[in-house]
Amino acid sequence: MVFNRVTTKVTIVILLIYWLSQFGGRRLIPIYLLVVLFYILSLKYRFIANQELIETLGIFGVGLVVRVVTILVNPNPPIDVLPLCSQAIDYLLQGVNPYTVTYSIPPELIMYPNLLGGCPYPPLMLWLLMPGHVLFQDLRFSILVADLFVGFLLYMFSDDKNLGAFMATLYILNPLGTQILKFAWNESILALFLLLTLFYWKNGKKDISCVFLGLSLGIKQFAIVFTPFMWKNYTKKQILVSILVGIFTYMPYLTLSPYDLLYDIFLYFNYVRYDSKSLIPFILRFFWDDSTTIPSNVRTILSILQYSVVGSLILKLLNHSTTAEKIAYNFSLSLFIFILLSPVSNINYFYILLPFFALGAKEFMKTEGEEATFSLKHCLSDLIKKITDKKIKQ
């Protein structure tokens, strides 16, 4: 595959057609058609002299329009995330600890009955969702902004802007992104802060990078998988800063009511859902018909197994984490295994892998002359080499 403007254009058209066929329903088709028509005509007749500019703006413009429309036509998604986070933000604005109250969510929307009305989102995540909630009465606009910035960072990461535009296209125009936004799933915010961590590290600004890593630890629990790859490339002082920043994001709730905070945020990791998109629940359903009857010692053993397997993999990959692309690739592989072995796993968990798989694409590629080509043999041999630490001839 040669990454050039033709590749990006073809990818854009394919993804847009897929959008039309799979998502949004009839109400969105006229808007999609107008946006696609304008974009294709702008490419053909060059409405703007700077063709690279219109191509880049077109990618983000289409992504923005479709996301805004997605929010507007889905004001009440059939899931508890939006009402729960909205209520939590309201409590924050009123000066009430959101981890000491019981939430009133319609029973048909509740995803995790075991949470007993708690809030599983860390404080910093709620604060970052607040601008959309306050300014537009819908916190999903905060997720929308984060989504577009993730695409922008993917574009900026690559020295080859054709490859950068291709990666941004895959992310911004991915139909799954609109579905994630519809349900107010907020993995894009964590992805943004992790990419900022990597971006500043790549540009030699490690002091700023370690601060963003600490902030990431205060946004969502998955950041813990990313931490070892960065700590390996930090000084002891920078590691300490990232830890202190992460702890600070949980204040003052960690000091006022530590049990309530830890109970709400970490409880559901020890809860098994049979509708999860992961391996463990699929296996357990053969032994227990009802997930609530699984003994607690079995869940504990599974948690130990999950962290042991992922921890061992991370240790194997640490020595190979020397560039931003390799860190992204190794993190996405480790997080994929972590999610695969998780007792609770929804499709949004896998969505966070997309920008890091895209950024780590160079690990699947080798340079031959002036063309960047995809090599499955190179991909498999490189993966085996990293896991086993054995040299395999390419």
LUMPAMI-818677 format. One record per residue (C-alpha): x, y, z. Coordinates in steps of 0.001 Angstrom, whole numbers, plus 500000, padded with zeros to 6 digits. Each point is the difference from the previous one (the first is absolute). Layout:
// residues N
XYZ
...
// end
This chain:
// residues 394
500000500000500000
501372503374499015
498877502822502263
499168502938497771
497063502310499315
498246497404497875
500079497522502899
498537502570502366
497272501042497545
498962496408499331
499950499288503738
497820503066500632
497453499011497335
499841496379501218
499458501057503620
497359502548499047
498108497450497911
500179497594502920
498565502722502233
497080500419497637
499271496287499919
500410499170503672
499373502930502334
497694502901500678
496810498959498259
498036501948497411
500105503281501917
503761500279499504
500248498924496361
499278503462498458
502623501628502208
502537497283499243
499352500346496254
500463503786500053
503248499757501967
501375497229497785
498977501825496819
501667503252501056
503156498175501037
500297498038496746
499330503102497898
502593501969501954
502577497315499221
499103499959496308
499614503721499284
502412501340502646
497800502632501620
503039500903502102
503414500457498408
501800498121502811
498817496479499231
501761498456502998
498170502458502250
496558499177498617
500679496269500292
501043500361503637
497169502358500883
497581497751498133
500871497011502170
499410501919503227
497049501960498595
498127496853499037
500833498438503359
498745503089501842
496712500263498071
499120496338500399
500822500019503727
497911503096500669
497062498501498107
500433496730501904
499655501847503309
497011502045498868
497976497056498685
500771497837503047
499141502207503005
499149497034502258
502251496997499300
498724496686501446
502806499639502542
500816501386503446
503270501816499217
498547503348498923
497461500476502847
502423498660502615
502889502279498987
497650502961499615
498694499515503536
503558499596501325
501060503269498352
496978501752501485
501074498781503435
503503501350499390
498582503391499032
497937499996503202
503066499195502111
498747496497500849
502290496961500057
498740497890497043
501274496791501620
497843500228503108
496602500311498323
497613497540498398
499056500634496383
496496499760498616
500343498240496660
497056498310498224
500379496211500533
499903499254496265
503128502138499455
502196498556502764
503002498080498670
501551498922503303
497355499210502663
502760499044502448
501122503626500259
496880500728502080
499629503550498735
503676500969500172
502189501933497554
502829497944498396
501699502986498337
503037501729501607
499678503669501005
502233501355497226
497902498278497338
496904501747501370
501754503381499978
501117499497496404
496437499119498965
498656503080501761
500558502595497192
497677498169497610
497420499550502748
500079503664501034
500335501660496589
497805497728497874
497978498058502596
501540496829498583
503349498690501254
500522498104496749
501263503207498409
503076499690502239
500533496488498621
499546501341496455
502785502566500495
502302497340501461
499258497720497029
501042502649497472
503160500840501941
500965496316500019
499743500012496213
502061503200499852
502752498462502146
500086496932497759
500467502353497055
502775501928501778
501872496925501220
501170498915496568
502732501809498097
498363498680496837
496785502033499837
498470497585497487
500322497255502601
498813502437502678
496897500848497977
499355496306499461
500184499262503756
497768502988500801
497519498839497370
499798496500501462
499240501462503407
497844503042499262
497854498315497344
499664496665501781
496248499276500283
500543498453503428
500967503451501288
496470501325499525
498559497018501849
502409500524502894
499044503689500109
496290499191499842
500204498045503253
502250502622501680
502862497544500455
503053502105500784
503054497958498993
500977502777497570
500908502258502930
502416497446501419
501432499360496517
500620503743499597
501976500301503237
502008496845499316
500862501264496518
501023503368501475
502246498090502412
501609498250497057
500111503115497815
501923502108502526
502322497092500802
500783499560496300
500823503714499724
502401499884502948
497707501728502525
499961497258502603
499109502315502892
496732500873498261
499504496403498896
500125498642503552
497336502526501096
497631498785497261
500703496412501042
498976500883503555
496840501652498703
499265496867497943
500135497922503173
497257502229501384
497760499628496942
499437496276499569
501363496793501477
501401498704496677
502839502528500258
501745497677502450
500880497704497075
501703502917498204
502024501087503038
502888497451499943
500925500858496406
500418503666500919
501658499462503374
502731498042498238
500843503184498080
499670502437502939
502391501047502729
499132499141503621
498903503609500537
497662499870497005
498547496695501203
499326501574503396
498340503013498368
497662497768497981
499009498089503156
499377503175502015
497966501598497201
497930496823499703
499295499962503752
499216503717500000
497238499519497422
498057497910502517
500104502716502657
498142501027502102
497698496986499642
502805497573500853
500498501669503378
496358500795500781
498508496607499157
502647497559498718
497772496920500336
497154501508497969
502377501128497256
501854496673499698
496772498021500274
498334501857497131
503004500147497660
501572496548500398
497172497695501067
498714499067496574
503336498505498931
499158497047502224
496591499528498419
499318497584497120
497599500821497183
499070497282497538
499259502509497254
503611501202500090
502104499955496827
502826498078501670
501278496466500508
499514499406503746
496205500480500111
499671497806496910
501759497147501834
498271500495503357
496509499716498540
500681496288499392
500358499468503761
497535502501501514
496670500871498398
499733503213502006
503023502290500268
498897501165503456
500493496455501352
503706499875499145
501913499594503313
502051502995501095
503177497889500237
499616499094496312
499720503680499067
503083500756502097
502001497241498309
498952501307496583
501098503518500939
503398498690501118
500289498051496745
499086503067497947
502566502264501637
502679497285500002
499679499287496280
499911503683499032
502820500842502421
502207497268498526
499286501215496480
500843503578500947
503309498899501508
500821498213496739
499172503076497941
501697502647502137
503436499616498412
498460500560496573
498271503266500989
502544502453498655
497934502163497614
496544501578500169
498699497629497335
501359496934501805
498559501159503323
496610500491498323
500192496572498386
501084498222503204
497387501803502082
497199499129497575
501067496344500022
500159499901503820
496672501782500431
498376497685497462
501024496964502073
498879501796503172
496554500665498515
499761496495498565
500503498544503499
497761502534501742
496797498791501715
498246503133498717
500635501172496450
497905502150497676
500698501096496446
501158503418501215
502915498338501802
501340498835496635
499461503432498444
502875501488501977
502331497568498225
499336501574496596
502212503132500195
502901498023501474
499739497234497417
499958502732497350
503005501757501519
501861496719500331
499354499172496339
503679500484499227
500666496835501994
498093498140497281
501899501692497232
503449500035498498
501554502379497534
500943498749496577
501380502773497870
497631502943500296
496841497998500658
498594499037503390
498733496446499582
497991497726502260
501593496645500771
498040497346501895
503157497905500309
501821502960501529
497081500637502377
499798496420501299
503745499459500325
500424503317501793
497185499173502435
501448496560500777
503438501516500457
498712502534502502
498141497441502064
502696497325500037
503080502263499808
501392497672497352
501478501265496751
498049498980496945
501348500775496588
497728502251497979
// end
